[in-house]
Amino acid sequence: MKFVVDKPVSPILASWLQAQAGHDAFHVRERGLSTAESADIFALTIREARIIITSDLDSFRIVALSGRDAPGVFLFRSGTEL
């Protein structure tokens, strides 16, 4: 699976997804997107057919209100950056 780990979630998760689970994953910091707007990350996720992993409700709202059936979202409400 292909994932993008959003800024509120630790980059350790992206590393784990790659090394331990064999997924294609990156943290937004790895692509210089630390200050990107949620809408820009959403657009990247659509272009690259990735699943967003976030604890940011804005990302969830953008996906929910887009009317699209993609991308998928994993929402971690208790997630904090390490």
Contacts in CASP RR format, 6 or more apart in sequence:
PFRMAT RR
TARGET T0000
AUTHOR 0000-0000-0000
METHOD contacts of the structure
MODEL  1
MKFVVDKPVSPILASWLQAQAGHDAFHVRERGLSTAESADIFALTIREAR
IIITSDLDSFRIVALSGRDAPGVFLFRSGTEL
1 23 0 8 1.000
1 24 0 8 1.000
1 51 0 8 1.000
2 23 0 8 1.000
2 24 0 8 1.000
2 25 0 8 1.000
2 48 0 8 1.000
2 49 0 8 1.000
2 50 0 8 1.000
2 51 0 8 1.000
3 14 0 8 1.000
3 17 0 8 1.000
3 23 0 8 1.000
3 24 0 8 1.000
3 25 0 8 1.000
3 26 0 8 1.000
3 50 0 8 1.000
3 51 0 8 1.000
3 52 0 8 1.000
3 53 0 8 1.000
4 25 0 8 1.000
4 26 0 8 1.000
4 27 0 8 1.000
4 28 0 8 1.000
4 41 0 8 1.000
4 44 0 8 1.000
4 45 0 8 1.000
4 48 0 8 1.000
4 50 0 8 1.000
4 51 0 8 1.000
4 52 0 8 1.000
4 53 0 8 1.000
5 11 0 8 1.000
5 13 0 8 1.000
5 14 0 8 1.000
5 17 0 8 1.000
5 25 0 8 1.000
5 26 0 8 1.000
5 27 0 8 1.000
5 28 0 8 1.000
5 53 0 8 1.000
5 54 0 8 1.000
6 28 0 8 1.000
6 38 0 8 1.000
6 41 0 8 1.000
6 52 0 8 1.000
6 53 0 8 1.000
6 54 0 8 1.000
6 55 0 8 1.000
6 56 0 8 1.000
6 59 0 8 1.000
7 27 0 8 1.000
7 28 0 8 1.000
7 29 0 8 1.000
7 33 0 8 1.000
7 34 0 8 1.000
7 56 0 8 1.000
7 81 0 8 1.000
8 54 0 8 1.000
8 55 0 8 1.000
8 56 0 8 1.000
8 79 0 8 1.000
8 80 0 8 1.000
8 81 0 8 1.000
9 27 0 8 1.000
9 53 0 8 1.000
9 54 0 8 1.000
9 55 0 8 1.000
9 76 0 8 1.000
9 79 0 8 1.000
9 81 0 8 1.000
10 80 0 8 1.000
10 81 0 8 1.000
10 82 0 8 1.000
11 27 0 8 1.000
11 29 0 8 1.000
11 30 0 8 1.000
12 82 0 8 1.000
13 25 0 8 1.000
13 27 0 8 1.000
13 53 0 8 1.000
14 25 0 8 1.000
14 26 0 8 1.000
14 27 0 8 1.000
14 30 0 8 1.000
17 23 0 8 1.000
17 25 0 8 1.000
18 24 0 8 1.000
18 25 0 8 1.000
28 34 0 8 1.000
28 36 0 8 1.000
28 41 0 8 1.000
31 44 0 8 1.000
33 40 0 8 1.000
33 41 0 8 1.000
33 44 0 8 1.000
38 56 0 8 1.000
38 58 0 8 1.000
38 59 0 8 1.000
38 62 0 8 1.000
39 62 0 8 1.000
41 52 0 8 1.000
41 59 0 8 1.000
42 52 0 8 1.000
42 59 0 8 1.000
42 62 0 8 1.000
42 63 0 8 1.000
42 66 0 8 1.000
42 71 0 8 1.000
44 50 0 8 1.000
45 51 0 8 1.000
45 52 0 8 1.000
45 71 0 8 1.000
46 68 0 8 1.000
46 70 0 8 1.000
46 71 0 8 1.000
49 70 0 8 1.000
49 71 0 8 1.000
50 71 0 8 1.000
51 71 0 8 1.000
51 72 0 8 1.000
51 73 0 8 1.000
51 74 0 8 1.000
52 59 0 8 1.000
52 63 0 8 1.000
52 71 0 8 1.000
52 72 0 8 1.000
52 73 0 8 1.000
52 74 0 8 1.000
53 73 0 8 1.000
53 74 0 8 1.000
53 76 0 8 1.000
54 60 0 8 1.000
54 73 0 8 1.000
54 74 0 8 1.000
54 75 0 8 1.000
54 76 0 8 1.000
55 75 0 8 1.000
55 76 0 8 1.000
55 77 0 8 1.000
55 78 0 8 1.000
55 79 0 8 1.000
55 80 0 8 1.000
57 75 0 8 1.000
59 73 0 8 1.000
60 73 0 8 1.000
60 75 0 8 1.000
63 71 0 8 1.000
63 72 0 8 1.000
63 73 0 8 1.000
END
